[in-house]
């Protein structure tokens, strides 16, 4: 089943179910700990922390549990920071975005400030500025996964708020690559 089909099947399940499918899709799963592009020890679906056992091979069940726990924390923190009403699709996109960039970065972001000020188009435009990891600029060199994750959030804003100026030249490629 493609990502588009999974998301369509989950529309009645709300932001949590949508976000978990999207996060798992874009993060991918790696059962052995590795250093991400920022040099942070990571395992499973982007889990970081002191609880990672270097050299251990994690099971799917362990990775699913880590994703659930990490997501619940992200969801609660994002919900506490959002001061405007949002539909489930936008919430899911923001949960995915915050999960990817980290809560500290999300909480301090101009994207969040603009969103809470009611500037949805400005918030959408801010997504394009996220081209760094660990202080290293990736610019046009963003990985395919990072581009797809970034464009998922932009397309969600575009579709639900008709923010067509926020659509980039990559958007059509991204949409077609969800299958």
C-alpha positions in Angstrom: 0.0 0.0 0.0 1.4 3.4 -1.0 1.8 6.3 1.5 -1.1 8.1 -0.1 -3.3 5.1 0.3 -2.3 4.7 4.0 -3.0 8.3 4.7 -6.4 8.1 3.0 -7.3 5.1 5.1 -6.4 6.9 8.3 -8.3 10.1 7.7 -10.9 9.1 10.3 -8.2 8.1 12.8 -6.9 11.7 13.3 -3.6 13.5 13.5 -1.9 10.8 15.6 -2.4 8.0 13.2 -1.6 10.1 10.2 1.6 11.4 11.8 2.8 8.0 12.9 2.5 6.6 9.4 4.2 9.7 7.9 7.1 9.7 10.5 7.7 6.0 10.0 7.7 6.4 6.2 10.1 9.3 6.1 12.4 8.4 9.0 12.7 4.8 7.9 13.8 2.1 10.3 17.4 1.2 11.1 17.8 -1.6 13.7 21.4 -0.9 14.5 22.5 2.4 16.0 24.2 4.9 13.7 25.3 8.5 13.6 22.9 10.8 11.8 24.1 13.7 9.6 24.5 15.8 12.7 26.6 13.2 14.4 23.9 12.1 16.9 23.6 8.5 17.8 20.3 7.3 16.4 18.4 4.1 16.1 15.0 2.8 14.8 12.8 5.6 13.5 15.0 8.5 14.4 15.2 7.7 18.2 18.0 9.5 20.0 19.0 9.5 23.6 21.3 8.1 26.2 19.2 4.9 26.3 20.6 3.7 22.9 22.9 0.7 23.3 25.7 0.9 20.9 26.3 -2.3 19.0 22.8 -3.7 19.8 20.5 -4.9 17.1 17.0 -3.7 18.0 13.8 -5.6 17.1 10.8 -4.3 15.2 8.8 -4.4 18.4 11.5 -2.4 20.3 11.6 0.2 17.4 7.8 0.4 17.4 7.8 1.1 21.2 10.5 3.7 20.9 8.5 5.4 18.1 5.3 5.4 20.1 7.1 6.9 23.2 9.0 9.5 21.2 5.9 10.5 19.3 3.7 10.9 22.4 6.3 13.3 23.8 6.5 15.2 20.5 2.7 15.4 20.2 2.2 16.7 23.7 4.9 19.4 23.3 3.6 20.5 19.9 0.0 20.7 21.2 1.2 22.9 24.1 3.0 25.3 21.7 0.2 25.7 19.1 -2.1 28.6 20.0 -4.4 28.5 16.9 -7.0 25.9 15.8 -5.7 23.5 13.2 -7.2 20.5 11.4 -5.8 17.0 11.9 -3.8 17.1 8.6 -1.9 20.3 9.6 -1.3 18.9 13.2 0.0 15.7 11.7 2.4 17.6 9.4 3.6 19.7 12.4 4.1 16.6 14.5 6.2 15.1 11.7 8.1 18.3 11.2 8.9 18.7 15.0 9.8 15.0 15.2 12.3 15.5 12.4 13.9 18.8 13.5 13.6 18.3 17.2 11.4 20.1 19.8 13.9 22.7 20.8 14.3 23.9 17.2 10.6 23.7 16.6 9.7 25.7 19.8 12.2 28.4 18.8 11.2 28.5 15.2 9.9 31.5 13.2 7.5 29.0 11.6 5.8 28.5 15.0 5.7 32.2 15.7 4.2 32.9 12.3 1.7 30.1 12.6 0.5 31.3 16.1 0.3 34.8 14.7 -2.2 33.6 12.1 0.3 34.0 9.2 -0.2 30.5 7.6 1.4 31.5 4.3 4.5 32.8 6.2 4.7 29.7 8.3 4.6 27.6 5.1 7.4 29.7 3.6 9.5 29.1 6.7 9.6 25.4 6.0 11.8 26.0 3.0 14.5 27.5 5.3 15.1 24.2 7.1 18.2 23.1 5.3 20.6 22.5 8.2 21.4 19.6 10.4 23.8 20.0 13.3 24.8 23.4 12.0 25.8 22.0 8.6 24.1 23.5 5.6 22.7 21.2 3.0 20.9 23.7 0.8 20.0 22.0 -2.5 21.9 19.0 -1.3 19.1 17.9 1.1 18.7 14.2 1.0 15.8 12.8 -0.9 14.2 11.8 2.4 14.7 15.3 3.8 13.2 16.9 0.7 10.2 14.5 0.8 9.6 15.2 4.5 9.9 18.9 4.0 7.6 18.9 1.0 5.0 16.7 2.8 4.6 19.5 5.3 4.4 22.2 2.6 2.0 20.3 0.5 -0.2 19.7 3.6 -0.3 23.5 4.2 -0.9 24.2 0.6 -3.8 21.7 0.2 -5.6 22.7 3.3 -5.1 26.5 3.2 -4.7 27.0 -0.6 -1.3 28.6 -0.1 -0.2 28.1 -3.7 2.6 30.6 -3.5 4.3 28.1 -1.0 4.4 25.4 -3.7 7.9 24.9 -5.0 9.2 23.4 -8.2 9.9 20.1 -6.3 6.3 19.7 -5.1 5.0 17.8 -8.1 8.0 15.4 -8.0 7.4 14.9 -4.3 3.7 14.2 -4.6 4.4 11.6 -7.3 7.1 10.0 -5.3 4.7 9.1 -2.4 3.6 5.9 -4.1 
